[in-house]
Amino acid sequence: MRRELSKSSKVVKVVVVGQGYVGLPLAMRAVDAGHDVVGYEVAEYRVKRLLAAETYVEDVPASELAAALATGRYLPSLDPAACAGFDVAVITVPTPLREGLPDLSYIESAAVTLAAHLRPGATVILESTTYPGTTEELLAPLLEEGSGLAAGADFFLGYSPERIDPGNPTWRLDNTPKVVSGIDAASLAAVEGFYSGIVETTVAVSGPKEAELAKLLENTFRHVNIALVNELAMFAGDLGINVWEAIDAAATKPFGFMRFTPGPGVGGHCLPIDPSYLSWRVRRALGQSFRFVELANDINDHMPDYVVRRLTEALNRRRQAVNGSRVLLLGLAYKANTGDDRESPAVVVAERLLGLGAEVRVADPYVGSDHVHGSVERVEATPEELAAADAVILLTDHDAFDMAMVRTHARYVLDTRRRVSRT
Ligand SMILES: NC(=O)c1ccc[n+]([C@@H]2O[C@H](COP(=O)([O-])OP(=O)(O)OC[C@H]3O[C@@H](n4cnc5c(N)ncnc54)[C@H](O)[C@@H]3O)[C@@H](O)[C@H]2O)c1
């Protein structure tokens, strides 16, 4: 279905660099808005799948991909030459940590590719989450060096953090307000002009650093609050208090409280990684530590160990050891109803249990069977599997899991999401 927006800008050639969780939905939306779109991607297997209309991002159904390809205005490509002649290029490449430090090599290589095709009057926008200063201090010089053009004078440059929430059917790319920025007024106008044809609401800030910081604030806010309830959950557990009930009660306050829930740890890109970009920047620029981020990292990183401790205690009460026990893990993804197992705490739980000698099996209908970790066996959550396990740990609350079946057949359930008891 084509969702033409009232403020739709004129048709241009758009290059989206990186066709992942962020770039692919953006490319689809840009096609939908009427643009000619190149999805430039360095992973050959991804380009092959895209060309065959096979999706690997839950939020983009195969039918949407097929429809985009059928317009003739969407071209997934491995070839940098396909970027030639772009009017707008949006960079959506990964920004991971390497040995605890920001790894901007993907942004650097995207910049080198785009610089070779940069023309006067074109616009380059960075969407990848990164530390404040990246657009102006890293991206601008690389684009200028490779193109011989000057940012601001010859081409427009800005930063617009993306707010994709994989698996969220309510808040999508088009109806989630989008923060936009430019290195000067003309760049802001170009960036805002592009997005006003893509999303319903744009929110302009005065410069890229404010936009970069806004994104890190959003992620750090969640990270810190999740760490708070996780620490509370550990203390409450040891004090014999039902933390879930306390959270539900607190959440009845209609103002000044926001509900966060405990879990086995944090995963994905936004929470375990992005706040560290901010603490790195603060340390590097000011020589100070960002104590909230470091504390939150410490608590959230230890949650998988807490899960293992709780399991060990539960087995111990039944005179059983972890060593030799059969443990069925429900969920490998870090988030419900997605197949994303990047930085997933479930993976750490599996590794810890294997290290203690448990026989570990995992059921996850979303995570591909090629994602096998160590000697973990992939199974389906059948009544037989549930009954055969000495213990079951619910790590990801996928709707696909039949919680009533889990309750009926499992001998013991460690419910890290309060789904088995609640449903
Ligand atoms: N996934 C999310 O929910 C989410 C949410 C908020 C922010 N982000 C941010 O968005 C950015 C992208 O994340 P993602 O989840 O889409 O990552 P992803 O790994 O799903 O996709 C990135 C893609 O870029 C490709 N790529 C890498 N270098 C390239 C290059 N030089 N040229 C072309 N393609 C290249 C990779 O092969 C990959 O397919 C990150 O900075 C992340 O922090 C992601």
The ligand as an SDF file (V2000), in Angstrom:
LIG
                    3D

 44 48  0  0  0  0  0  0  0  0999 V2000
   18.4270   -2.3440   14.9150 N   0  0  0  0  0  0  0  0  0  0  0  0
   17.9120   -1.4150   15.6790 C   0  0  0  0  0  0  0  0  0  0  0  0
   16.8840   -1.6140   16.2730 O   0  0  0  0  0  0  0  0  0  0  0  0
   18.5630   -0.0700   15.8410 C   0  0  0  0  0  0  0  0  0  0  0  0
   17.9060    0.8620   16.6290 C   0  0  0  0  0  0  0  0  0  0  0  0
   18.4730    2.1040   16.8210 C   0  0  0  0  0  0  0  0  0  0  0  0
   19.6920    2.4100   16.2140 C   0  0  0  0  0  0  0  0  0  0  0  0
   20.3260    1.5160   15.4350 N   0  0  0  0  0  0  0  0  0  0  0  0
   21.5680    1.9430   14.8170 C   0  0  0  0  0  0  0  0  0  0  0  0
   21.5050    1.8950   13.4100 O   0  0  0  0  0  0  0  0  0  0  0  0
   22.7620    1.5050   12.8640 C   0  0  0  0  0  0  0  0  0  0  0  0
   22.5760    0.3100   11.9600 C   0  0  0  0  0  0  0  0  0  0  0  0
   22.0550   -0.7420   12.7240 O   0  0  0  0  0  0  0  0  0  0  0  0
   21.3340   -1.9980   12.0790 P   0  0  0  0  0  0  0  0  0  0  0  0
   20.6330   -2.6600   13.1900 O   0  0  0  0  0  0  0  0  0  0  0  0
   20.5700   -1.6250   10.8570 O   0  0  0  0  0  0  0  0  0  0  0  0
   22.5920   -2.8670   11.6190 O   0  0  0  0  0  0  0  0  0  0  0  0
   22.6040   -4.1430   10.6530 P   0  0  0  0  0  0  0  0  0  0  0  0
   23.8370   -4.8910   10.9720 O   0  0  0  0  0  0  0  0  0  0  0  0
   21.2850   -4.8260   10.6780 O   0  0  0  0  0  0  0  0  0  0  0  0
   22.7210   -3.5030    9.1910 O   0  0  0  0  0  0  0  0  0  0  0  0
   23.8270   -2.7830    8.7540 C   0  0  0  0  0  0  0  0  0  0  0  0
   24.1360   -3.2470    7.3280 C   0  0  0  0  0  0  0  0  0  0  0  0
   25.1630   -2.4060    6.8100 O   0  0  0  0  0  0  0  0  0  0  0  0
   25.9960   -3.1880    5.9690 C   0  0  0  0  0  0  0  0  0  0  0  0
   27.2420   -2.4790    5.7830 N   0  0  0  0  0  0  0  0  0  0  0  0
   28.3060   -2.3720    6.6270 C   0  0  0  0  0  0  0  0  0  0  0  0
   29.2590   -1.5700    6.1160 N   0  0  0  0  0  0  0  0  0  0  0  0
   28.7900   -1.1370    4.9080 C   0  0  0  0  0  0  0  0  0  0  0  0
   29.3060   -0.2780    3.9140 C   0  0  0  0  0  0  0  0  0  0  0  0
   30.4840    0.3230    4.0660 N   0  0  0  0  0  0  0  0  0  0  0  0
   28.5740   -0.0980    2.8000 N   0  0  0  0  0  0  0  0  0  0  0  0
   27.3610   -0.6790    2.6440 C   0  0  0  0  0  0  0  0  0  0  0  0
   26.8110   -1.4980    3.5770 N   0  0  0  0  0  0  0  0  0  0  0  0
   27.5120   -1.7180    4.7010 C   0  0  0  0  0  0  0  0  0  0  0  0
   26.0890   -4.5050    6.6980 C   0  0  0  0  0  0  0  0  0  0  0  0
   26.4770   -5.5460    5.8460 O   0  0  0  0  0  0  0  0  0  0  0  0
   24.6450   -4.6720    7.2220 C   0  0  0  0  0  0  0  0  0  0  0  0
   23.8350   -5.3680    6.3120 O   0  0  0  0  0  0  0  0  0  0  0  0
   23.6760    1.2650   14.0560 C   0  0  0  0  0  0  0  0  0  0  0  0
   24.4290    2.4150   14.2960 O   0  0  0  0  0  0  0  0  0  0  0  0
   22.7070    1.0590   15.1880 C   0  0  0  0  0  0  0  0  0  0  0  0
   23.2460    1.4890   16.4100 O   0  0  0  0  0  0  0  0  0  0  0  0
   19.7740    0.2640   15.2400 C   0  0  0  0  0  0  0  0  0  0  0  0
  1  2  1  0
  2  3  2  0
  2  4  1  0
  4  5  1  0
  4 44  2  0
  5  6  2  0
  6  7  1  0
  7  8  2  0
  8  9  1  0
  8 44  1  0
  9 10  1  0
  9 42  1  0
 10 11  1  0
 11 12  1  0
 11 40  1  0
 12 13  1  0
 13 14  1  0
 14 15  2  0
 14 16  1  0
 14 17  1  0
 17 18  1  0
 18 19  2  0
 18 20  1  0
 18 21  1  0
 21 22  1  0
 22 23  1  0
 23 24  1  0
 23 38  1  0
 24 25  1  0
 25 26  1  0
 25 36  1  0
 26 27  1  0
 26 35  1  0
 27 28  2  0
 28 29  1  0
 29 30  1  0
 29 35  2  0
 30 31  1  0
 30 32  2  0
 32 33  1  0
 33 34  2  0
 34 35  1  0
 36 37  1  0
 36 38  1  0
 38 39  1  0
 40 41  1  0
 40 42  1  0
 42 43  1  0
M  CHG  2   8   1  16  -1
M  END
$$$$
